[in-house]
Amino acid sequence: MTVLAGVRAAIIDLDGTMLDTLPDFQVAINRMRADFDLAPISQQQIGLMVGKGSEHLIHSVLSLDYNEAALAPLLAPALASYQRHYLDINGQHSALYPDVIAGLQALRAQGLRLACVTNKPIAFAKPLLEMKGLAPYFELVYGGDSLPRKKPDPLPLQTVCRDFAMAPATVVAIGDSQNDAMAARAAGCPVLTVPYGYNHGQAIHATDSDGIVDTLLDAANQIRFHN
C-alpha cells in the first residue's frame, strides 16, 4: 500500500469502526417506537440503516410502518423522541471492538495526529468518546451536525486536513463503510476499511478503498510499515 507512504494523520470513524453501538441504537429506537405504539425491531434491521446520520436513520425506521405522506408529520417528533432516549442510554450498551485502544496508542506512538469524524450528532459523539476512554487520543472531533454537510460528502475530511494544515494525501481515513470511502476519495485522502462494521448491509470488499485492515492496530502496523 504505497499510498500510505507519507501519512502523518488519521481520520477515524466511530460507529462500526471503534465501537459496536448497535445495541445502543436498538434500545433508543425501540423506546422511540414504543412512544408511537410501534412494535420493536431487531439489531439486524437497524444495522442496515445506520451510518448516514440521525435524520436518515429515523426516516428509515418510520418507513417500515408508514408511507411517505404519513411519515412526514411524524419525522420531527420521532427524531426528538429518539434523541431524548439515546442521550439517556448513550454508551451503556455499546462496546469497543478488539484492539481499538492498542491501535490508537500505536498510531499516536508513530507521531500521527488523530481526528474522529462521525455522522453521529456531536452531542452523542463527544460523551461517548469520553465514556469509553477514547477522547484523549483525538485532537479534533466532528459530528454529523458539526458542519453543513456530512459523510459521504468530503467536507468533514477536507476540514480536518485544513485544521491540521496537511495535504489530503498525508491524512488517511479509516472507517467501516462506503460513506467513509466515498468521502475519502472525494477529499483526496487514502482510505482503509475494517471488515466488521455495518456498511448498510453490504460487503466491505465491494467498497473502493486502499485496503482492508482487520483492526485499528493492523492499520497502525500497515502505516508504520510504509513510512
C-alpha positions as CSV (number, residue, x, y, z in Angstrom):
1,M,0.0,0.0,0.0
2,T,2.4,2.7,-1.2
3,V,-0.5,5.1,-0.9
4,L,0.3,5.1,2.9
5,A,3.8,6.4,2.4
6,G,4.0,9.9,3.9
7,V,0.8,9.6,6.0
8,R,1.1,11.8,9.1
9,A,-2.5,11.9,10.4
10,A,-5.6,9.7,10.6
11,I,-9.3,10.4,10.5
12,I,-11.2,7.6,12.2
13,D,-14.9,6.8,12.1
14,L,-16.8,6.0,15.3
15,D,-19.8,3.7,14.9
16,G,-18.9,0.3,13.4
17,T,-15.1,1.2,13.4
18,M,-14.2,1.9,17.0
19,L,-17.4,1.0,18.8
20,D,-20.2,-1.5,18.3
21,T,-23.1,0.8,19.1
22,L,-25.9,-1.2,17.5
23,P,-27.2,-2.2,21.0
24,D,-27.5,1.5,21.9
25,F,-29.3,2.2,18.7
26,Q,-31.7,-0.7,19.3
27,V,-32.6,0.4,22.8
28,A,-33.2,4.1,21.8
29,I,-35.0,3.3,18.6
30,N,-37.3,0.8,20.2
31,R,-38.1,3.2,23.1
32,M,-39.0,5.8,20.4
33,R,-41.1,3.2,18.6
34,A,-42.9,2.4,21.9
35,D,-43.8,6.1,22.2
36,F,-45.6,5.8,18.9
37,D,-47.2,2.4,19.7
38,L,-45.0,0.6,17.2
39,A,-43.5,-2.9,17.6
40,P,-39.8,-3.3,18.4
41,I,-37.4,-4.1,15.6
42,S,-34.2,-6.1,15.5
43,Q,-30.5,-5.1,15.6
44,Q,-30.2,-6.7,12.2
45,Q,-32.8,-4.4,10.7
46,I,-31.2,-1.4,12.4
47,G,-27.7,-2.3,11.1
48,L,-28.9,-1.8,7.6
49,M,-30.0,1.8,8.4
50,V,-27.2,3.4,10.5
51,G,-24.3,5.4,9.2
52,K,-25.9,8.3,7.3
53,G,-27.0,10.5,10.2
54,S,-29.9,10.5,12.7
55,E,-32.4,12.1,10.3
56,H,-31.8,9.3,7.7
57,L,-32.0,6.7,10.4
58,I,-35.3,7.7,11.9
59,H,-36.8,8.2,8.4
60,S,-35.7,4.7,7.5
61,V,-37.2,3.3,10.8
62,L,-40.5,5.0,10.2
63,S,-40.6,3.8,6.6
64,L,-41.1,0.3,8.0
65,D,-44.6,1.3,9.1
66,Y,-45.6,4.4,7.1
67,N,-45.7,5.6,3.5
68,E,-44.0,8.9,2.8
69,A,-47.1,11.0,3.2
70,A,-48.0,9.6,6.6
71,L,-44.4,9.6,7.7
72,A,-43.7,13.3,7.0
73,P,-45.5,14.9,10.0
74,L,-44.1,12.2,12.3
75,L,-40.5,12.7,11.5
76,A,-39.7,15.7,13.7
77,P,-41.4,14.3,16.9
78,A,-40.0,10.8,16.3
79,L,-36.5,12.3,15.9
80,A,-36.9,14.3,19.1
81,S,-38.1,11.2,20.9
82,Y,-35.2,9.1,19.6
83,Q,-32.6,11.8,20.6
84,R,-34.0,12.0,24.1
85,H,-33.9,8.3,24.6
86,Y,-30.4,8.0,23.0
87,L,-29.0,10.6,25.4
88,D,-30.4,8.7,28.3
89,I,-28.6,5.4,27.4
90,N,-25.7,6.7,25.3
91,G,-22.8,4.2,25.6
92,Q,-24.4,2.0,28.2
93,H,-24.9,-0.9,25.8
94,S,-22.0,-0.3,23.3
95,A,-18.6,-2.0,23.4
96,L,-15.1,-1.4,22.0
97,Y,-14.0,-3.5,19.1
98,P,-10.8,-5.6,19.6
99,D,-7.5,-3.7,19.6
100,V,-9.0,-0.2,19.3
101,I,-7.1,1.2,22.2
102,A,-3.9,-0.6,21.2
103,G,-4.4,0.8,17.6
104,L,-4.9,4.3,18.8
105,Q,-1.9,4.1,21.1
106,A,0.2,2.7,18.2
107,L,-0.9,5.5,15.8
108,R,-0.1,8.1,18.4
109,A,3.3,6.5,19.2
110,Q,4.2,6.9,15.5
111,G,3.5,10.6,15.8
112,L,0.2,10.7,13.9
113,R,-2.3,13.3,14.7
114,L,-5.8,11.9,15.1
115,A,-9.3,13.2,14.4
116,C,-12.6,11.4,14.9
117,V,-15.2,12.2,12.2
118,T,-18.6,10.6,12.6
119,N,-22.1,11.1,11.3
120,K,-23.4,10.7,14.8
121,P,-24.6,14.0,16.3
122,I,-21.8,15.7,18.2
123,A,-23.9,15.8,21.4
124,F,-23.8,11.9,21.3
125,A,-20.3,11.5,19.9
126,K,-18.3,13.5,22.5
127,P,-19.8,12.0,25.7
128,L,-19.4,8.5,24.1
129,L,-15.8,9.1,23.4
130,E,-15.3,10.3,26.9
131,M,-17.1,7.3,28.5
132,K,-15.2,4.7,26.5
133,G,-11.8,6.3,27.2
134,L,-11.2,7.3,23.6
135,A,-11.4,11.1,23.8
136,P,-7.8,11.8,24.9
137,Y,-6.4,10.3,21.7
138,F,-8.2,12.8,19.4
139,E,-7.3,16.4,18.7
140,L,-10.5,17.0,16.8
141,V,-14.0,15.6,16.8
142,Y,-16.6,16.4,14.2
143,G,-20.1,15.0,14.4
144,G,-22.8,14.8,11.7
145,D,-24.2,18.1,12.7
146,S,-20.9,20.0,13.2
147,L,-20.6,21.1,9.6
148,P,-23.1,21.9,6.8
149,R,-22.6,18.5,5.2
150,K,-21.7,15.1,6.5
151,K,-20.0,12.0,5.0
152,P,-20.1,10.8,2.2
153,D,-19.6,14.5,1.4
154,P,-15.8,15.2,1.6
155,L,-16.3,18.4,3.6
156,P,-15.6,16.9,7.1
157,L,-12.4,15.3,5.9
158,Q,-11.4,18.4,4.0
159,T,-12.0,20.4,7.1
160,V,-9.7,18.2,9.2
161,C,-7.0,18.5,6.6
162,R,-7.2,22.3,6.8
163,D,-7.3,22.2,10.6
164,F,-4.1,20.1,10.6
165,A,-2.6,22.1,7.7
166,M,-1.8,18.9,6.0
167,A,-2.3,17.8,2.4
168,P,-5.1,15.2,2.0
169,A,-2.6,12.6,0.6
170,T,-0.9,12.6,4.1
171,V,-4.2,12.1,6.0
172,V,-5.6,8.5,6.0
173,A,-9.3,7.9,6.6
174,I,-10.2,4.7,8.5
175,G,-13.8,3.5,8.5
176,D,-16.3,0.7,8.1
177,S,-18.5,1.8,5.2
178,Q,-18.8,3.2,1.8
179,N,-19.6,6.6,3.3
180,D,-16.0,6.7,4.7
181,A,-14.5,5.5,1.4
182,M,-16.5,7.9,-0.8
183,A,-15.7,10.9,1.4
184,A,-12.0,10.0,1.4
185,R,-11.9,9.5,-2.4
186,A,-13.6,12.9,-2.9
187,A,-11.3,14.6,-0.4
188,G,-8.1,13.0,-1.9
189,C,-7.3,11.1,1.2
190,P,-6.1,7.5,1.3
191,V,-8.6,5.2,3.0
192,L,-8.5,1.9,4.9
193,T,-11.6,-0.1,5.8
194,V,-12.4,-2.5,8.6
195,P,-14.5,-5.6,7.8
196,Y,-16.5,-5.9,10.9
197,G,-18.7,-2.8,10.8
198,Y,-22.2,-2.0,9.4
199,N,-21.8,-0.7,5.8
200,H,-25.6,-0.7,5.2
201,G,-25.6,-4.5,4.9
202,Q,-23.2,-4.6,2.0
203,A,-19.9,-6.5,1.9
204,I,-16.9,-4.2,2.6
205,H,-14.9,-6.0,-0.1
206,A,-17.1,-4.2,-2.7
207,T,-16.1,-0.8,-1.4
208,D,-13.4,1.2,-3.2
209,S,-10.7,1.5,-0.6
210,D,-6.9,1.2,-0.5
211,G,-7.1,-1.9,1.7
212,I,-9.0,-3.8,4.3
213,V,-7.4,-4.0,7.8
214,D,-8.5,-6.4,10.5
215,T,-8.3,-3.9,13.3
216,L,-7.1,-0.4,14.1
217,L,-3.8,-2.0,15.3
218,D,-3.4,-3.6,11.9
219,A,-4.0,-0.2,10.3
220,A,-1.3,1.3,12.6
221,N,1.1,-1.5,11.6
222,Q,0.4,-1.0,7.9
223,I,1.1,2.7,8.2
224,R,4.3,2.1,10.1
225,F,5.5,-0.4,7.5
226,H,5.1,2.1,4.7
227,N,6.6,5.1,6.5
